[in-house]
Amino acid sequence: MTPATAHDADTITIAAGPQNARIDAGSGLRFYSWRGRADLMSVTSARTEAGVPHGLVQWQISQVVNRAIDERDEVERMLTRPAKTREKVLEKNRVKEAKSWLRKAATDQRDRDAARGTAVHDLAAQGIVLEDIPEFVEIVDGKVITQVPREEIVPRLSWFIGWLKASGCKILAQEFQVFNLTHGYAGSVDLLVEFANGQIWLIDLKTGAGTYFEHALQVTAYRNAEFVGKDDVVDDHLTDLLHQISATAILHLGIDGWEFVKVRSDSRVFQAYLGVLDFARLSLEIGHNEGYVLARRSFPDLTTAQDAVVASMAAELEARTAA
């Protein structure tokens, strides 16, 4: 759990991200450390490196398109702004700034959702009452600062409180870290609860648009962690509870209600996650720009290229016929 610090009467500041994790400068991915070992890839970073779902890519493209059309006056302002003091490459900088601003549309909503989720998670974990939530909650993640307004937090936090009452569950732990040294990953679990029937469930809180299959990969990785730990010390009690988990679920906290979704976390889903993790590691090891091109030939125009291909195919056919 990350402590919230009162900034002033209208703001609470929360430092996002675990203290024992680092953001890799080259890839932007998060890695955890444990007793000197610093290569434990974040569960969610593995999904990021392995690639986002097709539907999300299409949505991100639409966000960029919408910004270009709906805020075209801002694009025009960037492309025609006057030169700054001692600015030598005005036109190049104009285009660069406009491209960067448009490109950010693909991730702005995701980043806002993540900041809102952090705010709801931390305030819920600390038991802050709704009346004490200020006008803004400020999320600080490295150099990025996002302000989440009160009106986006209060409904979701109230639904979380309502779900706790409706479910009758007992919270066993919140915001704790799990590690799997065998497969080399780690992550932060939102919630571990016990229901009246004695079953222990691992629950991940979501405050975005909905729930998706990728979330099942995430909670399955958490469920298959080897132990719970903090500051290089294994928490034996929580580790024992982790190994008693009966099921996993997503608690989606929307603006107008909550949705409790049980998700698969069996061996097949875990194998799928390990595949994602292996792909992500291989991608980092090889590098995005490293290839295996052994030979390449360029042609001055398409006609020449077509002629060359036809000649090559004819020669190969003749060789096979002669054989």
N, C-alpha and C positions, 0 to 999 in steps of 0.2 A: 504494500500500500504506500502510495506517495503522499506525504503530508501536504495539506493545503495551508497556505500562508496568507493571512489577511493582508491585502495590499493597501486598501483604504476602505472607506465606508461603503463604496459602490462596487468593489472588485475583490475577488479571491483569486490568488495566483497559484497554479498547480504546475509543478515540474513533471512533464510527461516522460515516460520511459524508465525502465529499471536502472538502478545505480550501478549494477555489475554488468552492464551491457555497453557495447560501443557500436557506432555507426561506421561501417567501412567507407572510407573516403572515395574509393574507386567505384564501388558498386551501389553504395547507398543502402546496403542491407545491414540488418542488425545481427550482432553476434554476442552471445553470452560467454561469461568466463566462469570456470570452476576450478579452484585450487591450482591456478597457473595455466590451465588449459583455456585458450581464448578462441577456439574455433567452433564453438557450439552454435550452429545456425538457428536463428529464431524460427519458430514454427511458421509464423506468417511470412517471414522473409523468403523461406523456401518456396512458398506458393507464388510469391511475387517474381522471383527469379525464373521459375519454371514457366511463367506466362499466365496472363489473365484470361478468363473465359471469353469465347467469341462474342457472347451477348454484351459483356461489359465493354469490349473494344468498340462495338457498334454504338453503344451509348456514349462512350467518350468522344467518338467522332462527331456524334450529333451535338454534344456540348460545345465543341469548337465551332461547328457550323452555325449553331444558334448565336454564339457570341459574335461571330463575324457579321451576322445579319442584324441581330437585335441591337448591337452596340457599334454599328458601323461608323457613327459620328466619332466615337472614341478612337477607332482605328484610323480614321481620317486625320484626327488631331495629332496622333503619334507620327503619322507619315508626313505631316506638314509643319511640325513644330519648328520654331526658330533654332538656330545653332546656339549651343552652350558656349561658355567662355573657353577659348582655346580649343574648340572642337574642330578637328581637321577632316574627319570623314563623316560629315553630317548625314548624307544619304544612306550610307551603310549602317550607321547607328540607328537611324529612324526605322529601317526595315527590320533590323535585329530586335529592337524593342517591341515592335508590333508583333513579330513572330512569337517572341517569348510570351507576351501577354495572351495571345490567342492560344498558344500551346497549353498554358496553365489552366485553361478552361477544362481540359480533360481530367485534371486532378483536383481542382479547387473544391468541388462538391465532396469528393472522397476525403480530402483533408479536413473539411469542415465537419463531416460526419465523424471522423476519427477523434477530433477535438471534443465534439459534443459527447461522444461515448466515454472518453476519458473523464470528462467532467461528471457525468452521471455515475460512472463506476466509483470514482474516488469519493464523491460526496455521499453516495450510498454506503460505502465501506466505513466512512467515518461517522455515519449516523447523524449527519447534519439535517436539522428539521427544515421543512419547506420555507417557513417564515424567515429563516436566517440566510437564505440564498440571496446574494446581492444582485445588483443590476447586471453585472457581468462576471463571468468566471474566465480568467485568463489562463490559457494553456501554453506553457513554454516547452517547446521540443527542440532542443539545440538552439539554433538562431531563429527559428520560426516561432512567432507569437500569434496565437489566434484567440480572439475574444468571442466567447459563446454567451449570447444574451440569456437572461433569466427565463424568458418565455419559452425557450427551447428546452430548458432543463426541468423546470417545475412539473410540467405534465408527465414527462417520462419518469421522473423520480417518484411522483405520486402513484403512477401505475406500478412501479416496482414495489412500493410499500403495499399497494393493494393486492398484488400477486402474492406477496409473503403471507398476508392475512388469509387470502383465499386458499392457498395451498396448505397452510398449516405446517409448513416445513420448518426445520431448525437449521439455522446457518452454522455450519461447522468451521468454515474457513472462507476468507475472501482475499483476493489479490495476492496469491502466493506463487512461487516459482517452482517449476518441475524440470527435471533433467533426465536425459537419456544419453549416457556416455557411450554406450555400445554403438548407437547409430549417429551420435554426434549432433544432437539438437536440444533445445531448451525453449521454454516459453512461460508465460504468465497466465494462470488460471483465474477466471473471474470469481467463481462461486462453487462451493462444495456444500451440499445440504443433505439433511436426513429427513425423510418423510415419516408419517405416523406409522407406516407398516415396517419401518426399520431399514428400508432401502436407502442407499447413499447414491446420490446423483451428482455428476459433474455438469455444471451449467455455464454456458457462455452468454454474456449479455450483448445484444446488438441494438443499436439505435438508428441504423440506416434505413434504406427503403424496404428491405425484406430479408428473407433467409434463403440461402442457396446451398447446393451440394458441397461447395468448397468449404463451407462451415463444418460439415461433417468430418472432412479431412483434418481440420484444425483440432476439434475436440477429441478425435480419435488419437491424434498424436499426444495430446495431453494425457489421455487415459492410459496410454502405453508407456508413459514415462517410468523410469526406474525408481526415482525417489523425489522427495520434496526437500528443498534446501534453501538456506539463506546465509550469506556471509561465509561461505565455504563450510557450513555446518549442516549436516543432514538432520532434518526434523523427523525423528522416528515415528512420532505419533501421527503426523499428517501423512507420512509415507504409508503407514499401515492402513489409514482410511482410504488413501488413493487406490490401494490394491483391493479394497472391498467394494469398489464402485459397481453398482448394478446397471446403470444406464447413463446416457448423456443426452443433453438437450440444449436448445437455443431458447432463450427468453428474449423475444423481440419486443422492445418498448417503443411503440409508435407515439405519434402526437395525440391519437384518439383512442388508445387502448393498448393492451398487451396481448401477446400470442405466445403460447408455450408449445414448442415443437420438439418432440422426441426425434433424435437422429441416430442413424446407424453408426456403430463404432466397433464392428466386429473385425475379425482377422483379415477379411478381404479388403475392407476399407483401409486398414492399417497398411497392408501391402501396397495399396494405391498411394498412400501418403509417402511410404518409403521410396516408391518410384519417383514421385515428385521431388523428394529430397535428393536422391541420387542424380537426377537430371540437373537440379539446381547446382549441385557441387561440381558436376562435370562441366557445366556451362561456365562456372567461375574458373575452373582449372584450365580449360582450353582457351578461354577468352573469346569475346564476341567477334574479334577481328582475325582470329587465327583460322586458317583453312587448310585444305589438303589438295590444292590445285597443283597438279604435276606438270601440266602443259596447257598453253592457251595460244590461240591464233586469232587475230583480228582480220576482218575483211573490210576493204575501203567502202563498199556499198552492198546493199542487200542482194543485188543481182549476182555479184561475184560470190557472195556467201552461198546463195542457192545453188549456183553452178558447182561450187566446191563440194557441197553436200551430195548432190546428185552423182558427181564423179566418184566420190568416195564410196557411195552405196553400190554403184555399178561395179567398181573394182572388187569390193568385198563379195558381191554375188558371183562374179566371174571366177574368183579364187575358190569359192565353195563348190561351184559347178565343176571346175577342173579337178578338184580333189575327189 
